């Protein structure tokens, strides 16, 4: 069996994932499709190529191990599920890397309060390290809402469609996520000042 054959190349990501449980060699097709974009995204978060490679490898491992948990849903693609795993792995790794480097600038609360409620939420922060560390500590849904709107630049309408929910539900989730994010920033600052 050649995994480069037209028959396999025509399969959707979800079909390949399902079949790779019985035919593990098919998983290489998903790796071929996603390795480069995963590397770009991971390197954007963790900054170094070496760390990004570990994140991508860990992500593919989790995708394969948790393949049975993937449930196709309207408006939620395999790619969005896979990128959610990648982002979570990358942010967790970033948090660990950050804790090993003590020389990080502090994001003061007035920086956060100066942020407008626009899509430029993250762009205006001068200390990206604090942002990713705080995001890594948020519940998965809250982190995903902030990532989709402020890192990926999606509109609330696009997020609602992707998440299979209403725009008002997305607005509520984003508002709650921003509150949790603010609390996490305050907690991090308080811990630094107490040291």
C-alpha positions in Angstrom: 0.0 0.0 0.0 1.3 3.4 -1.0 0.2 6.2 1.3 0.9 8.7 -1.5 -1.7 7.1 -3.7 -4.6 9.2 -5.0 -7.1 7.2 -3.0 -5.5 8.3 0.3 -4.7 11.8 -0.8 -8.4 12.4 -1.5 -9.4 11.5 2.1 -10.4 14.2 4.5 -8.4 14.9 7.6 -11.1 13.3 9.8 -11.2 10.2 7.6 -7.5 9.8 7.7 -7.5 10.2 11.5 -10.2 7.6 11.9 -8.5 5.1 9.6 -5.1 5.7 11.1 -6.2 3.9 14.2 -6.4 0.7 12.1 -3.8 1.7 9.6 -1.2 3.7 11.5 0.9 4.4 8.4 -1.9 6.7 7.2 -1.2 9.1 10.0 1.9 10.2 8.0 -0.6 12.0 5.6 -1.7 14.2 8.5 1.9 14.9 9.4 2.6 15.9 5.8 -0.4 18.2 5.7 0.1 20.0 9.0 3.8 19.8 9.9 4.8 23.1 8.3 1.8 25.3 9.4 2.1 23.7 12.9 5.8 24.7 13.0 5.0 28.3 12.1 2.3 28.5 14.8 4.4 26.8 17.4 7.5 28.9 16.7 5.4 32.1 16.9 4.4 31.1 20.5 7.6 29.4 21.9 10.0 31.5 19.8 12.7 28.9 19.1 12.8 26.3 16.4 14.0 23.6 18.8 11.1 24.2 21.2 8.7 24.5 18.3 9.8 21.1 17.0 9.1 19.5 20.4 5.7 21.2 20.6 4.8 19.9 17.1 6.0 16.4 17.9 4.0 16.4 21.1 0.9 17.7 19.3 1.0 14.9 16.7 1.4 12.4 19.5 -1.6 13.7 21.3 -3.7 13.9 18.1 -3.0 10.2 17.4 -3.5 9.1 21.0 -6.7 11.0 21.4 -8.1 10.3 17.9 -11.1 8.6 19.4 -12.1 11.8 21.2 -12.4 13.8 17.9 -16.1 14.2 17.1 -16.9 15.9 13.8 -19.2 18.8 14.4 -20.9 21.3 12.2 -18.7 24.4 12.1 -15.8 22.7 13.9 -13.2 21.1 11.6 -10.4 18.7 12.3 -8.0 21.6 11.8 -9.7 23.7 14.5 -9.5 20.7 16.9 -5.8 20.1 16.0 -4.8 23.7 16.3 -6.5 23.9 19.7 -4.3 21.0 20.8 -1.2 22.6 19.3 -1.9 25.9 21.0 -2.5 24.3 24.4 0.7 22.3 24.1 2.7 25.4 23.0 1.3 27.6 25.7 2.0 25.0 28.4 5.6 24.6 27.1 5.9 28.4 27.0 4.8 28.7 30.6 7.4 26.1 31.6 10.1 27.8 29.7 9.2 31.2 31.2 9.4 29.8 34.7 13.0 28.7 34.0 13.9 32.3 33.0 13.6 34.7 35.8 14.5 37.8 33.8 11.1 38.7 32.5 9.5 42.1 32.4 6.4 42.7 34.5 3.1 43.6 32.8 1.6 46.2 35.1 -2.2 46.3 35.5 -2.4 49.8 33.9 -1.1 48.3 30.7 -4.0 45.8 30.7 -6.5 48.5 31.5 -5.3 50.6 28.6 -6.4 47.9 26.2 -9.4 48.8 24.1 -12.1 46.2 23.4 -10.9 45.7 19.8 -9.2 43.1 17.7 -5.9 44.7 18.6 -6.2 43.5 22.1 -3.0 41.5 22.0 -1.1 43.7 19.5 -1.0 46.6 22.0 0.7 44.6 24.8 4.3 45.4 25.0 5.2 42.3 27.0 4.1 39.3 25.1 5.7 36.9 27.6 3.1 37.8 30.2 0.3 37.4 27.8 1.2 33.8 26.9 2.0 32.9 30.5 -1.4 34.1 31.6 -3.2 32.4 28.7 -1.5 29.1 29.6 -3.2 29.2 33.0 -6.7 30.0 31.8 -9.4 27.3 31.4 -9.3 25.8 27.8 -12.5 27.6 26.7 -11.4 31.0 27.9 -7.9 30.6 26.3 -9.5 29.5 23.0 -11.9 32.5 22.9 -9.0 34.9 23.4 -6.8 33.1 21.0 -9.4 33.0 18.2 -10.4 36.6 18.5 -7.1 38.3 19.4 -4.3 36.1 18.2 -6.0 34.7 15.1 -8.0 37.9 14.4 -11.3 36.2 13.8 -14.6 38.1 14.1 -17.1 37.1 16.8 -19.4 36.0 13.9 -16.6 33.7 12.6 -16.0 32.3 16.1 -19.7 31.7 16.6 -19.9 29.7 13.4 -16.7 27.8 14.2 -17.9 27.0 17.7 -21.5 26.2 16.7 -23.0 28.8 18.9 -24.5 32.3 18.8 -22.7 35.6 18.6 -24.1 36.7 21.9 -22.7 33.5 23.5 -19.3 34.3 22.0 -19.5 37.9 23.4 -20.3 36.5 26.8 -17.4 34.0 26.7 -14.9 36.6 25.4 -16.0 39.0 28.2 -15.6 36.3 30.9 -12.2 35.2 29.4 -10.9 38.8 29.5 -11.9 39.1 33.2 -10.1 35.8 33.9 -7.1 37.0 31.9 -7.0 40.3 33.9 -7.2 38.3 37.2 -4.3 36.1 36.1 -2.2 39.1 35.2 -2.9 40.6 38.6 -2.0 37.3 40.3 1.3 37.1 38.4 2.2 40.7 39.3 1.3 40.1 43.0 3.5 37.0 43.1 6.4 38.9 41.6 6.0 41.7 44.1 5.8 39.3 47.0 9.1 37.6 46.0 
